[in-house]
Amino acid sequence: MFIDEVVISIKAGHGGAGAVSFRRDRSTQKGGPDGGDGGKGGNVIFTAQRNESTLLKFRYEKNFDAERGGSGSGNNKHGKNGEDVSLVVPCGTVIKNEKTGETLCDLTDDMQEYTAAKGGRGGKGNDHFKSATYQAPKFAQPGEDGGQLKLRLILKLLADVGLVGLPNAGKSTLISRMTAAKPAIADYPFTTLSPKLGVVQSGENSFVMADMPGLIEGAHHGKGLGTQFLKHIERTAVICHLVDVTDPSAEKIKHDFDTISTELGEYDPTLIERRKLVLLTKTDTLSSRDELKDVEKLFAGSGLEVLPISAVAGENIDLLSRKLNGLVKEVRNAQGSDSRSAEE
């Protein structure tokens, strides 16, 4: 099951108490203080891993407490440090403070770590408080509390290419043709109920493609679960906008195209500027390519590249793979240049 948003509670370990102790042995009846320090409480640490793909595990377990530190003891023995709690999440997980809404961390890289709650410091034993004028302190510090938070984890898929379009635009068929992904495919709306990822091999290169569930008018307001899926498009380098040409009337195709474009723009205006490729799908249903003349005129002068395809018949699929590979490399290289410029 694909779960991309959960709320959990975490608590770092309490620090162990310092000890009040005085040295006593056969030769020393009234020795000085020798109380050891308490151990540090365990941390709560998140680690992103590429082989994770869902937040499902957090649906059933929502409270995570790290171990508290052990108390100090006599003979200046230090208490044991509490064990950390390590929580593994998929790459692309955003961690937010549920109370304030503040974004604490965005885990995008494999094995990237974030300490969300630090364990409390152990208390000092009475040995720390002796002095020339106070040689027998009968007190020690208690351990400190560990951090405690309620967090919202939001998974935003890390895909190079995002497929968008109305329900039944042919997204699932396309990703199953181009990758090893096996999405459910049927001739009714919302066959795809969660995003699917697949790897496309193009020559010696590869890129990740995501099949987004079909969007409908009002998706940015949550209609058709739109807001749950639109966030997965945010990180894509290239957007493939699929338009079904089974009915090749320019009026209908313009309506379908504008509907999705509006939803993307209303959700995040920057998506309008994202590199796009318009795919005219299901061309195998047309009796003649001449039926697309009015459609091609519709996009002429728009600055958008348009490519007719048929995932069923395999028309232009190899060409599409090469085009997308080039666009992804171009965008990622530009992003890398922008990052280096910002650092300089």
N, C-alpha and C positions, 0 to 999 in steps of 0.2 A: 504494500500500500504506500502511495506517495503522500507524505505529510511534509508541508513546507512552512508551517508556522505553529509554534507552541509557546506556552508560558510555563516557566519552571521556577523553583525557589532553590537557592544555594546558600550554604552557610559554611564558612571556613572554620577550622578547629579553634577552640579556646586554648589559650596558652596555659601550660601547667603552672602550678603554684610553686614558689620557692619554699625551701624547707627551713624550719627552725630546729637547729640541732647543735649540740655541744659535744666536743670530743671527749669520749670516755673509753678508757682501757685500763688494764691492770696497773700500768705505771702512771696513769693520769686520771685523777678522780674529778678534777675540775678544770678541764681543758677549755680552750676558746671555742668560739662558734665555728661550725663547719657545715652549715646548711648549704646544700647545692641548689643551683638554679633550676627552674621548671623548663620543660621543653617547649619549643615553638609549636603552635597549632598548624595543622596541615592546610595547604592552599587548595582552591578549586581552580583547575586549569582546563581550558578548552584547547583541543588540538584539531586542526582541519586535516582531513585525509581525502585524497582524490578518489579512493575506491568506495567511499560512502556516497549515497545518493538520496537519502531521505532522513527526516527527523523522526521517523516512526517510533524509535525506541523511547523517545521522550513523551510519547502519548500515554504510556502506561506507567512510567515512573517519573515523577515531577519534583521530588525533593531529594537534594543531594547534600549530605553533610560530611565534611572532612573530619578526620580524627583529631581529637584534642591532644594537646601535649601532656606528657607524663609529669608528675610532680617530682621535684628534687628530693634528695635524701641526704642523710648524714655522710660524713667523710667526703664532702664536696662533690657528691655524685650528681651529675646533670640528668635531669629527666629526659625521657625519650621524646624526640620530635614526632609530632603527629604525621600520619601518612597523608599525602596529597590525594585528592580525588581528580582523576583525569577523565574528561568527557570528550569523546570523539564526535565530530560533526562533519558534514560535507563541506568541501571547498565552496565558497560562495555564501557562507552563513554570516548574517549580520546579527550582532548581539546588542540589544537595546535595554536600557533601564526601564522596566515596565512602569515605574512610578512617575518618572520625569520625562520619558520619551527620548532621552539622550542616547545617541548612538555611541556605544563604548568601543566597538571593534568591528572590523569587516575582514573576515578571514577568507582571503582569496587564494592563498598559495598552499601547496601541499606541505604538510607538517608544520605550518605556521601555528604558533602557540599564543595564547592570551591568558594571563592570570586575572580572573574575574573577581576573586575574593582572596585576600591574604590572611593567613593564619595569625592569631594573636600572639604577641610576644610572651615568652615565659617570664614569670616573676623571678626576682633575684632572691637568693637565699640569704639568711642572716649573716653569713660570712662577709657579705659586701658592706655591712653597716657597722662593723667594729671600728673603733678609733681609740686613740690614746686615752680619751676621757670616758669612753663608753665601750667597755671591753666585753660586755656580755649582752648584746642586743637580743631581745626575746621576740622579735618580729621579723617577718619577711614579706615580700611583695606577692600579691595574688597574680595569677596570669591575666592577660588582657583578652577581651572578647575578639573573636575573629569577625571578618566582614560578613555581612548578611544582605542578600539582594533578591528581589524578584526580577527575573529577566524574561524578555521576549526574544526568542530565536526565530529569525526569518531567513529562509533559504531562497536565494535568488540564483537561478541556474547560471553556470558559466558556459555559455555556448558561443561559438563563432558566428553561426547563422541561425536566425530564428524564422520559422515559417508561420505566417499569420494569414488570416482570411476568414470568411464566413464559414459556418458549419458546412461540411461536405464540399469544401473547395478543392479537396484532393491532397491535403497535407499528409495524412497518414499513409496514403498510397505512395506518395513521393518519398517519404523517409524510409519506408520499407523497401523501396526499389533501390535507393542509393546507399543504404546502410544495412547493418545486421539487426536493426531494431525491429520488433514484431508487435506493432500496435494493433488494437482491434480496429477492424475496418468494416463498415456497413453503410447502407444507403439511408441513414437517418441522422438527424442533427445530434451533435454532442456525443458521437461515438467515442471520441477521445475525451476522457474525464480528468486526465492529468498530463503534464508535459512528458514527452518521451525524448530521450537523447540517443543519438547514433553517431558513429564516426564514419566520415566519408573519406575514402582513399582516392587521391587524385595524383597519379604518377607516384613520385617518391614522397609526396606530401600528404597530410591528412588534416581534416578540420572537423569540429564537433557541430552537429546540426540538431536543433531542437524543434520538435513538433508541438506547437502550442494548441490547446483546445480552441475550438471555433469561437470567435468573438461575434457579438451581436450589437445592434444599436442600443446604447445605454450601458455598455460594458464598463466604462470608467466610473459609473455610479454603482457598480456591483451587479447589474443585471446579467443573468446567465453566469454568475460567479466570475464576472470579468475581472474585478480587482484582484481576485486571488491568482489570476494567471498573468495579468499584464506586467506584474513586477518581474517576471522571468525574462521579459524582452529587454529590460533596462541595460543589461551588460553585453548584449549581442553586438558584434562588429557590423554585421550586415543583416538587413531585413529582407526576406523574400515574401513579397505580397502576392498571394495566389488568388486568382480570379477565375471562376468557373465559366467557360464559354459554351456550355451545352446549349444555352440560349444566347446566341451571339449578337443580340441587339445592343447597339452602342448605348442606348438609354439605360438598360438594365445593368450593363457592365459598369457604366459610370456610377450608378447608384451604389452598387456593391463595393466598388473601389473607394468611393468617397465615404461610405459608412465606416469602413475600417480605418481609413486615414484620419477621420475625425476622432474616433475613439482613441487612437494612439496619441494624437496631439492633445486631447483633453486630459489624458492621463499624465503625459510628460511631454511638454512642448519640444524638448530636445530630440525626441524620436522622429519628428518631422524632418530634421536635418540629417538623420542617419542614412548611411549608404543603403540604397534600395535597388532591388531587381524585381520587376513586375513579371509574374509568370502567368500566362494564359493557359489554363489547364484543361485537360480532357478534350484535346483537339481531335482525338480519335473518333469522337461522336459527330464530327462535322462531315458533311458530304463533300465539301470542297473548301480549300483554303481561302477561296474568294469570299467566303462568309465573314472572314476576319478583316476585310478591307476597311470597313467603317470603324472597327475597333482600333486598328492601327492608326487611323487618322485621329482618333480620339486622343491618343497619347503622343502624337507627333508634336514636337515643340515643347513638351513638358519637361525635358531634361532627364526623363526616366528611361532606363533601358528596358525594353519589353522583349520577352522571349516566349514563343508558343511552345508548349511541351505536352507530351502524353506519357505519364508514368506507366500506364498499362501497355502501350505500344513501344515504349522506349524512345520515343521521338525527342531528340535534342538533350537527352539525359547526360551523355558524355560531355557535350558542349557546356551544359549547365554546371557540371562538376568543375570543369576547367575555369569557367568564368568566376564561380564562387571562390575557388582557391585563390585566384588572382586578387579578387576584391578583399578577401580576408587578410592576405599578406600585406596589401597596400594599406588597409586601415590600421592593422596592428603595428606596422612599421611607423606610421604617422603618430600613433599613440606613444610609441616608444621614444620618438624624437621629442614629442611634447613633454614627456616626463623628464628626459635628460635636460631639456632647456629650463624647465622649472627648477631642477636641482642646481643648475649652474647659476 
